[in-house]
Amino acid sequence: MVTPVWQSVSGAGTDLVVLHGWGLNASIWQGIQAPLAPHRRLHCIDLPGYGDSPWPTGVPLNFDQLVELTTAALPERCQLMGWSLGGLVATAIALRYPERVSQLITVASSPYFPAADDWPGIAPSVLNGFARQLSADFKRTVERFLALQSIGSDTAKADVKQIKEWLLSKPMATEAVLNAGLDMLATVDLRSQLAALKMPLLRIYGRLDSLVPVAVVSKVDELAPHSRAVIMPHCSHAPFINQPQAFCQLLLDHSDLSAPR
């Protein structure tokens, strides 16, 4: 039997499902729950393998299965927002099951994360380094990755402290799940498929992001010309934590359920 995916539901209005990034869990969305409550029915999901959603026994640990297991937890139709690795999962769901997604929102995410040729991204050596270090010092490696997520933000120290508290509020992902997630970040490439997206797509970036550099914005503009890109100038990799009120206002201001023009 497949283990159900954990989620909390709060607020009222249009269903908005939010997917977290690598190494974390649904607790990271706590800062945006209250501002969105009057406007959205917010579904905060622990991705399979993270937090209170253990990876099902006997199911292959790969990106395809992550997408399928997550899709099974969605409402029949919803706005879908994914941060970082969660943005990659959300994009794949929108491509496979467009009838389920009324609007796609990606936050500090990319259709392809590694830097390659003229594609801006994370240096492959950084991803490889995390993979090597996981088995040697599990907790410190995850903490180092979390620290990278707020570099440049005016509130970096407080942000990292808050992220750590949220991370430790639920069970940690296993080393196998974390290694599989790093492999997904290093190998999944959805660039050639973006043009097939038919629902409205909003892409939110942090200008100070060291993991998804703003240089990628113009590249994705070309691949998804009907999408909207917004760069939050004082944010890094976690804009909804750096500036939660401004992030929520941006989200609501750019909500659009109509088809791309």
Protein Blocks (a to p, Z undefined) as FASTA:
>chain_A
ZZddddddededjdddddddehiafklmmmmmmmmmmmpccdddddehiajlccdehiac
dfklmmmmmmmmpcfbdcdddehjlmmmmmmmmmmmmmlpmbdcdehiafbfbgchjacc
ddfklmmmmmmmmmmmmmlmmmmmmmmmmgoiaklmmmmmmmmmmmmmpccddfklmmmm
mmmmmmgccklmmmmpmbdcdddddfklcklcfklmmmmmmmmmmbccdddfkbcfklml
mmmmlmmmmmmmmgcfbdcZZ
